[in-house]
Amino acid sequence: MLRQETSLQETSQMKSRSVQHLGSINVQDEYGTPKELFRNICKKYDIWPQIDICASPTNHVLPNYITKEQDCLNYFITQDFFMNPPYSKVSEFMEFAYSQHKKNNVSCLILTYSKTGTRWWHKYVQGMADHVDFQKGRISFLDENGNPTKHCAPYDSAWIVFKKRKNRWQYDKRGNVIECSST
């Protein structure tokens, strides 16, 4: 009986890394993307973002970037972009990224956790993304100083790709546009 009580007490004191991370999200929710991972996925899908929209002066993968203080959600993004959104606001950022892709015909590359059972995943990713690449292994992100974190991410990650559409124009005999479709 004494051993069982000790076991239950030990169990209640131990928390999984995921639970610990959920508790820390409100404290620290922004992590940098390792540049090598970013470059590899860009090559794999032939996508070359021009601006990192969820960045900081120490953690950005591109020379052009938007910081938290500048708040990318208030921008009209007209360049191909990359984002590694904060976990605590992933739904809001996914909606933003998808709407910018559709409205402005821009490509976007997104790195986020792969929670395939969430509403945002089914609304903005499943059946909508051109590519979804599940990252093998857990990522060791970068801290606020640009150094690798002590522990890997508590969740699996996915790279989500939305490619801009190429217009296909059809012309009549006089050269006038008669139809336009997107591919």
N, C-alpha and C positions, 0 to 999 in steps of 0.2 A: 504494500500500500504506500509506503514512504517513497519507494522508487517511482511509482506511477505519478505521485504528486510532483516530484522533482521533474519528471519528464514533461508533464503538462506545463509547469512553470517555465522550464527552459524553452519549450515550444512557443509560449506566449511572448517571451522576451525576444526571440529570434524573429526577424522579419526578412522577407525575401528582398532582394535588391530592387525588384519592381515596386514593391510597397514603399521602401525607403525612398526611391526616386520620386514616386508620386507625392510624397510628403515634402520633397525639396523643390518641386516644380515652381512653387510661388517664390522661392528664394533665388534659385538659379535655373533659368530656363533657356539659356542661349549658349549654344556650343558651336564651334567652328568646324567646318568640313575639311578633312585632310585633302590637300591639293592633289596628291597622287591619285586618290580614288576619283576625284572630280575629273581629272584629265583622262583617266582610263575610260570612264563612262561616256565622256564627250566623244572620244575616238570610236568607241563601240557603236554608238548610235548616230554618229556624224551630226552632232548637234553642238553649236558653238555660241553659247550665250554671250551677250555683250555687257550685261550688268548683273550684279549680285544684289538682290533686293532685300535680303535679310542678313545684313552684315554689320561689322563694326570696324573701326580703324585697325584693330589687331587681327581680326578674323574675317577675311574676305578672300575669295578665290579669284576675283577679277579686279583689274585696276579701277573700274567704275563700279560703285556700290552705293547702296542706300542704307543708312543706319536706323536703329530703333527710334532715335530722336527725330529723324526725318520722316518716319512712318510711311512706308511704301504703300499702305492701304489708301493713302490720299493721293496717290499718283495715277496718271494715265500712262501705262507702260507701252511704249511703241517699239521697243527693241527686244530681241530675243533675250530671255532672262533665266537666271538660276535662283532658286530659293531653298533654304534649309530653315523652314519655319519653326518658331518656338512650339514645343509640344503642347503647351497650355492653350494655344490658339490655333491649332492645326486646322480645324474645321473652317474658321473664318479666313485663313490664308489660302486654303484649297479653293474655296469659293472665289476668292479674289483672283487667284492664278488662272482658274478655268475661265472666268469672265474676261480677263485681259487677253487670253489666248483667242477666245471666240470673237470678241469685239474688235481687236486690233490685228488679228491674223499674225500673231507672234508665236514663235516656238518657246517652250519653257521646259526646263529640267528641274525636277523637284526631288529633294531627298527628305524623306520623312519616315516615321515609324510605320510598320506595315500591320496596321490593325484592320484586317479585311472584313471584320464584322460590324464596323461602325457605319453610321449613316453617311458621313462625308465620303467614305471610301466608295459606297455604292452610288452616291449621287455624282461624284466628280472623277472617279477613277475607273471603276468597273464598267467596261464597255465604252468608255469615253477616251481613255488614254491610248495613244498610239503604241506605247510600249510600257511595260512594267517589268522591272528587273529586280528580283529579290536579292539583296546583298548577302553573299555567303559569309557567315560569321557575324559577330557583333562588332560594330565600329567603335574604335577608340577615338572619340571626337577631341577637339581642341578646347582648352579652357579659355577664359577671358584674356589671358596673356599670350595665347597662341601656342601653348604647350600641350602635348598629349595628356588627356585626363588619366587619372590613376586607374580607373575602372572603365571597362567597355560599357556601351549603352545597355540599359536593362531590357531593351526590346529589339526585335529584328527590324531591319530597315529595308526600305524599297526606294528605288529610283523610278520616278514617274516621268514619262516623256510625252509632251504634246507638241506635235510638229505643225508648223504653219502650213496652210493649204495652198496649193499651186492652182491658180485659175487656168481653166481651159476655155479659150475663146473660140467661138465658131463664127465665121464671117459669111455674108452673102457674096454674090458675084461682084458687087461694087466695093467690097471691103468694109461694109458696115457690120457691127457686132449684132448677131441675131440671138446668141445664147451664151451664157456663161455658167459654168458649173465648177464646183470645187472638188478636188480629189483629196 
